[in-house]
Structure formats: C-alpha cells, structure tokens
Amino acid sequence: MKKTLLITAMALAAAATSLNTASAQVAGSTTRITTLTEVSEIAMGWSVKKSLLGKAIYNDANVKIGSVVDLIITPEKYVSYVIVGAGGFVGLGRHDVAIPVTQVREQGGKLVIAGATQDTIKASPAFTYASDEARRAQFVTAADQDIAKAKEKLADLQTRASAATAEAKIKLEAQGAALAVDVKAGEAKLNELRHASAKGWRAFETDVGAALAKLRKTLEAANT
C-alpha cells in the first residue's frame, strides 16, 4: 500500500512518542522485556530506514533530483523538513538542503517535489546541523523568552490587583502567586542548565522543558 507523507509524519510521530515512553535498551542499563504483543506490532510496523531514508526524490518530469538523507522532527513529534542531498557523496560535493515536508508528495510509488531540479536544489542554502552549543544557546534563548513573558504578566497581575475590588483582587493575587512560583521554578532549572558543562547540559533539558511547560500553562490560565 502506498504511503503519503501525511501517513509518514503520523507514523514517525507515533514512533517518536513510543521512544520517549519506553525504556531504552542500552548496554549496562536495566531493560524492559518486549511483550509478544509489542513484538507483533514491531513486525507489522513501518521502518523509516527501509521505506524513506536513502530513497530517491524526483521532480514532476520524473527526473531524479536527489535523495532523502535525513528527517527533521519537531519537539511536537511532527516531521517538519526532509533533508535532500543532491549530487556527489557525503563530504565530496553533495549539497544538502532542507525541504518543507509539505512540498513533498508520493506519486506512483515515488517521492516527488514539483518543479524542482538539481540546479534549484544546489542553488538553495546548504543545510548544516547545529552544534550542541548552538542548540543550548537556542534552547536558553527560548526559555528566557518564556520567563520574560511570564514576568511581564506577573507585573500586570500585581498592578491590576492593587487597583481591583476585593473579590477581583483575591483572584488576581492567586493567579500572581501561582505564576510567581512557576517563574521561580523555571529560573532555577534554567540556571542549572546554564552552569552545566558543554557535554552535560542535555541532562537538564527535560527538567527545564517540564518546568517551562508548567509555566506556560499557568500563564495561559492567567490570560483567560
């Protein structure tokens, strides 16, 4: 059965989610034995490596323009970009570019990007992977922005509470207190990440992400 890119994205999202919830089988760690049901699901499942990675990409004139060398999955577990390599080999003239997944479609058993050519692919900005330190900088910047928004809202709640009637003041102060707690928790977790080593900061990423998710939820409630 032919698979569309939409199904591809859904399959990858499900796979990514299961990877986050299941115990990883790593040497030296405790492993969870796969059940017979899971073995059956795995056997009937869909392999990205076999079905997509390395697969040729064509244009609508049926001319090969490159091949799939990687997929970019968002934090929300959706495929956002297909990394297409055109010409040459790894390290020897191959030009990798990021193509939005919405521009790629399955047609007649092939992956197609309408109107594309090797020349247009090669003329597009080259895709490069961010360094680990660049990822940390981006993560910290996004976290700082979340905390700054929350602090702005906290100041607004405090100002409104000072001029509100008794009943409204109670509600505003409660919202402000909850937001203040989450701001403090988010800042503390982010501070741990900031002071982690270049190689060890990823160990704090999950805790910071959870703290900021809670902060955003509280902020959303305060905005309603």
Residue pairs with C-beta under 8 A, 6 or more apart in sequence:
2 106
2 109
3 11
3 46
3 51
3 106
4 105
4 106
5 79
5 101
5 102
5 104
5 105
5 106
5 111
8 52
8 79
8 101
9 78
9 79
9 101
11 45
11 46
11 48
12 48
12 71
12 73
12 77
12 78
12 79
13 73
13 77
13 78
13 79
15 45
15 48
16 73
16 77
17 77
22 32
23 30
23 31
23 32
24 31
25 31
25 32
34 42
48 71
52 68
52 71
52 111
53 68
53 69
53 70
53 71
54 67
54 68
54 69
55 67
55 68
55 111
56 64
56 66
56 67
56 110
56 111
57 64
57 65
57 66
57 67
57 68
57 82
57 84
57 104
57 111
57 112
57 113
57 116
58 64
58 65
58 110
58 111
58 112
58 113
59 65
59 112
59 113
59 114
59 115
59 116
59 117
60 107
60 112
60 114
60 115
62 110
63 117
65 84
65 86
65 113
65 116
65 117
65 118
65 121
66 84
66 85
66 86
66 87
66 118
66 121
67 84
67 85
68 82
68 83
68 84
68 85
68 111
69 83
69 84
69 85
69 96
70 82
70 83
70 96
71 79
71 81
71 82
71 83
72 79
72 80
72 81
72 82
72 83
72 98
73 79
73 80
74 80
79 101
80 100
80 101
81 98
81 99
81 100
81 101
82 98
82 99
82 101
82 104
83 96
83 97
83 98
83 99
83 127
84 96
84 97
84 98
84 99
84 113
84 121
85 94
85 95
85 96
86 94
86 95
86 96
86 97
86 118
86 121
86 122
87 93
87 94
87 95
87 118
87 122
88 94
88 95
95 121
95 122
95 126
96 126
96 127
96 128
97 121
97 124
97 125
97 126
97 127
98 127
99 113
103 113
103 114
104 111
104 112
104 113
105 111
105 112
105 114
106 112
130 138
132 198
132 199
132 201
132 202
133 198
136 193
136 198
136 201
139 193
139 205
139 208
140 190
140 193
140 194
143 186
143 190
143 208
143 212
144 190
146 186
146 212
146 215
146 216
147 183
147 186
147 187
147 190
147 212
147 215
149 219
150 179
150 182
150 183
150 186
150 215
150 218
150 219
151 183
153 179
153 219
153 222
153 223
154 176
154 179
154 180
154 183
157 172
157 173
157 175
157 176
157 179
157 222
158 176
160 168
160 172
161 168
161 169
161 172
161 173
161 176
164 172
175 221
175 222
176 222
178 218
178 221
178 222
179 215
179 218
179 219
179 222
182 211
182 214
182 215
182 218
182 219
183 215
185 211
185 214
185 215
186 208
186 211
186 212
186 214
186 215
188 211
189 204
189 207
189 208
189 211
190 208
190 211
190 212
192 204
192 207
192 208
193 201
193 204
193 205
193 208
196 203
196 204
